[in-house]
Amino acid sequence: MIQRRIVVLSAAGLASAFLLAACGSSTEKASTGTSPGDAVPVATAASESATSAPTASESTPSAPAAGGDSGSGNTATTTMVMARTVNDIGSVVADGKGMTLYRYDKDEANPSKWTCAGACTKTWIPVIVQDSVQTMGVEKSLLGTVHRNGMKQLTLGGWPLYRYVGDTQAGQTNGQAKDKTWYAVTPSGTKSTSVG
C-alpha cells in the first residue's frame, strides 16, 4: 500500500515537472519574439517626402496598413495597392482588400502634406505603411510616404491616401465627391471626377 502511494506520488510529481518545464519554454519563446506592432522602417520605391505636422496634440489612428498581410511568426507587413475598375467611375486605386483609396483636395502634393486630422481621421482613415509596398497597375515611382506623428502615410503622386469608413465592401466608392473635396485616386495620382 505504501509503495503504491509512493509510485503514484512520484508519477504525479514527474508529470507536474514536465508541465512546468513545457510552460516555461513556451513563455520564453513568446517573450523573446518581436510583436507585429513593433516599429520597422518602410521600404518604398519612391523617396520619402518631408512634411510638417499640424499639431502635436492630434490623435492619429494606429490601424495597420491597408491591405497588409503578415504571416504567422513574421513581423513584416506588406501593403498592396492596385488599379481596378470600379462601378461607372473608371480606373481607381484600391488596397489589397479591394477597398477604394481616396485623396483630399485640402491636402498638398508638392511637398506632400496632410491636413485631415483629429475627428477627420475617424471617417477618412490614413493608409499607414510599415514595411514594403507592392503594386499592380500603379506606377511604383509615384509612391512615397509622408510622416504622420511617428508613422508613415502612403502617398501617390504626392497626395496622402485614405480609406473611407463608409465603404464596407470591396469596390464601393461611397466617398466619391464627398463634400466636393474627397475623390477616389486614379493610378496616376490624379483625382477621379466621375460620379457613378
NORMOHU-V204086 format. One record per backbone hydrogen bond with DSSP energy under -1.0 kcal/mol. NH is the residue of the N-H (numbers start at 1). CO is the residue of the C=O. If there is no record, write none. Layout:
NH_CO / NH_CO
This chain:
5_1 / 6_2 / 7_3 / 8_4 / 9_5 / 10_6 / 11_7 / 12_8 / 13_9 / 14_10 / 15_11 / 16_12 / 17_13 / 18_14 / 19_15 / 20_16 / 21_17 / 22_18 / 23_19 / 24_20 / 25_21 / 26_22 / 27_23 / 28_24 / 29_25 / 30_26 / 31_27 / 32_28 / 38_35 / 43_131 / 49_145 / 68_65 / 74_71 / 79_132 / 81_134 / 82_94 / 83_136 / 84_92 / 86_90 / 89_86 / 92_84 / 93_185 / 94_82 / 95_99 / 98_95 / 101_93 / 102_162 / 103_183 / 105_181 / 107_104 / 108_113 / 113_108 / 120_117 / 121_118 / 122_119 / 123_120 / 124_120 / 125_163 / 127_161 / 128_126 / 129_152 / 134_79 / 136_81 / 142_139 / 143_140 / 144_155 / 146_153 / 148_151 / 151_148 / 153_146 / 154_127 / 155_144 / 156_159 / 157_142 / 159_156 / 161_154 / 162_102 / 163_125 / 165_123 / 167_164 / 171_98 / 172_169 / 176_173 / 177_182 / 178_175 / 180_177 / 181_178 / 182_178 / 183_103 / 185_101 / 186_190 / 189_186 / 192_184
